[in-house]
C-alpha cells in the first residue's frame, strides 16, 4: 500500500488541528453528537480505522 501523503507531518499543522479539536469540544455541543459526526465523516472518507475507533464509545451510551 502506498502512502497517500508523501511529506512528514508538520508540527504547525498538528498544533493547529489540536487547537481546532479543543475549540470544537469547548463549543458546548453534546459529546454524543460530536462522536456521531466523527463516525459519519469517517464513513464518508472511507477511514476504516477511524470507524473502528469511534463505534465503541457510541455503544456504551
N, C-alpha and C positions, 0 to 999 in steps of 0.2 A: 504494500500500500504506500502510495506517495503522499507526503505531507502537503496539505493544502496551502500552507504558508511557508515560504522559504526562509524568512527572516526570524531572528530570535526576538522574543517579546521585549519591547522597550519598557523600561521601568516607569517612564512617564505615563504610558498607556495603562499599565497595571494600576498606578496610583489614581488615574482618572476614573477607571472602572470601579475602584474601591470607593471613591467619593460618590459616584453615582449610586452604588448599592446602598451606602449609608443614607443618602438623601431619599431614596425610594422607601426604605424601611422607616425613616423618620416622618414620612408624609401622612401617617395616620390611616393608611389603608389596612384593612383586615389581613393579617398574615396568611390566612387560608386563601384569600383571593389572590395574593401575590404568588403563592405556590401554584394555584391553578393556572395563572397567566404564564408562569415559568414553564409549567408542564406543556401547555398548548404551544408556546413558542418553540419549545424543544421538539415537539412532534412536527411542527411545520418545517423547522430547519433540518429535520432528519437526524437529530443528535440522539442516538440511542443511549449512550452513557448518561446524558442529561435526563432522559426519560426514566432510566433505571434508578437514578439517584433521587428523582422527585417523588415518585409514587409512594414509597414507604411512609413519608411524612403525611401524605393525604389519607392513607388507610387508617392511621391512628386517630384521626379526627372524626 
